[in-house]
Amino acid sequence: MNEIELFIKDMKSDFPEALEFTFYRGYCYWFAFILSNRFKGEIWFNPVDVHFACMIDDNLYDIYGKIEFKWDSQTGEDGSENWISWEEFQYKNQEAVENIVDSCIKKVR
């Protein structure tokens, strides 16, 4: 278990299910933000799943730890192609960014 995974495990030690629910379903940006600041990572976004994670040393992490990609022989893909740096996504998809920021980051209802 690396330093990042130990940090995640320690953070969840008292209330793992509640934190996993919170940081996976609605506040994933903020968990990616915590990791990016703590470990000097970069926030990445998956527009297919509408999910944020943090890229650290060529690995993506969310509240569950390192994101593992599994090869799908039917599609010939592993899911990693859906991820893009949040900075690049904002540049390439300016029309969608405001809605994502309002709903996923600012939590405007």
Residue, then its C-alpha position, 0 to 999 in steps of 0.5 A: m500500500n503506497e502513501i496515497e492509499l494509506f492516506i485514503k484508508d486513514m481518512k476513512s477509518d472511522f466512517p468508511e461507508a459514509l465517506e465513500f458514499t459522500f465522496y463518490r456520489g456528489y462530492c468527488y471533486w472535493f476529494a480529488f481537490i484534497l488529494s491534489n493539494r496533499f500529494k501535488g496531483e492534478i484533478w481529472f474528469n470522466p464525462v461519461d461517468v461524471h466523476f472526478a479523481c486525482m492523477i498522481d504519478d500516472n495513477l488515478y485515485d478517488i475515495y476507493g483508492k487507485i482506479e483500476f481499469k479492466w479490459d473489455s474484450q467486446t469494446g476493445e477498451d478499458g475505460s481509461e480513454n474516458w478520463i481527461s484532465w479537468e484543465e483540458f476538459q474545461y478548455k475543450n468543452q467550455e459550453a458544458v463546464e458551467n453546468i458541471v461546476d454548478s452541479c458537481i462543484k458548487k452544488v447549486r440546486 
